[in-house]
Amino acid sequence: MAIVADLRIRSSRRTEAVLLVVAVVLVVSAYMLVGVGATGGLPPNVYVLGLGTVVAATGAHLALRRWASAADPVILPVTLALNGLGLAMIYRLDLAHADTASPTSFAPRQLAWTVISMSVAIAIVALLRDHRLMRRFTYTAMAVGLGLLLLPLVPGLGVERRGAHLWIDVAGLSLQPAELAKIALAVFFAGYLVANRHSLALAGPRVLGLRFPRARDLGPLLLAWIASLAVLVYQRDLGTSLLFFGLFLAMVYVATARLSWVLLGCGLFVAGAIVAGMVFSHVADRYDIWLHALDPEVYARSPGGSEQLVRGLFGLASGGLFGTGLGEGMPSQVPFAESDFIVSSLGEELGLVGLSAILCLYVILVQRALRTSLGLRDGFGKLLAAGLGFSMALQVFVVVGGVTRVIPLTGLTTPFLAYGGSSLLSNWVIIALLIRISDGARRVEVFDR
């Protein structure tokens, strides 16, 4: 049995190595195509970037062979491909602004954050040898998560941008604490729910075939609802509010398998969103932009008009089925094309086919997280893997839905693709946790067989 298990583990790492080669080729090719399309020649540092990508992929692969030999072989290559494609598009936007009055240098900063984030992820895999250790810090994680959410409201530390209190300035760096808060809160939710899932799942009255929770068990749901509304009101952050509440609701459903919790939660969120739209002007403006984006008055409104959204929609439309080609579109015409609207930038130059392929990479990541959750025996790891996977799925849905006008714009960033150090760091931490959890799940599966 030990020999069979060892062969399975070696096979997984070989699969990962092959997929990493594909990811490296994809990233370097995208970078080269951006240079050729935008300037007519290869980027001057293409060989340095190619070598750096190979070194990063090799280092991460060797780290997993050493400290997480049974981990899922698909997670790392898919993540590296997404991160690399985002870097290529951000570099393309830098080229578009090179000859303007306000040139940008987003790509070098994003590259630096990529190195930092991957290093932190490898350190987590090396130091956290058993994901179940995090359960000991359930309530500490709650305190850390809530503290991070409140940091932007601290006078002198928090910074208001575009009407939202989302950032803090530390030593000249701008950080978004909510990105790390979602990880801490996921750890808290997993620890709390695994300890209380029986009372949440089995007790309560039955109405129309659905078993609803008892009034005294509604406390966690109401607390999460109030906290999400507080984020919406005081930080003016619709995206984080939706992500925070949706994460809790998904993990409650995984823990209890009761549809009634989902119905109650959705009802509470809809009620809160309606009331917020009636009471708070910044929420009402988001709804107005969503429903009347092409109205001339709404389009020309400053600040808070729909010009950015409409330009993004026209960029997606001009991309058509196969796109204009990397480096050959005009994605820089959309404000914040490197962050909030990088999906529009990619859709314009890669078309519907290319954008669908990118979304499929996210689907693969979420599927591997849920598969890891199903393979685990311990409840804490099962809930944490499912919660982390769902948070990524919800964030991508909210971003793409906002850009395509399916739902109101929320201000969330696209994981791994969009410019932003906080987002990149937090999502690489999520990947590190999923790798560690999948190592435990697959190791049990291998030796059980």
Protein Blocks (a to p, Z undefined) as FASTA:
>chain_A
ZZmmmmmmmmmmmmmmmmmmmmmmmmmmmmmmmmmmmnopacfklmmmmmmmmmmmmmmm
mmmmmmmmmbcfklmmmmmmmmmmmmmmmmmmmmmmmmmmbdcffklmmmmmmmmmmmmm
mmmmmmmmbfklmmmmmmmmmmmmmmmmmmmmpghkacceehiafbcceehiacdfklmm
mmmmmmmmmmmmmmmmmmmmmgccdeehiacddfklmmmmmmmmmmmmmmmmmnopaklm
mmmmmmmmmmmmmmnopaklmmmmmmmmmmmmmmmmmmpmklmmmmmmmmmmmgmklmmp
cghiaklmmmmmmmmmmnmmnonbehiacfklpghklmmmmmmmmmmmnojmlmmmmmmm
mmmmmmmmmmmmmmpmbfklmmmmmmmmmmmmmmmmmmmmmmnomaccehiacehkagcf
klmmmmmmmmmmmmmmmmmmmmmmmmmZZ
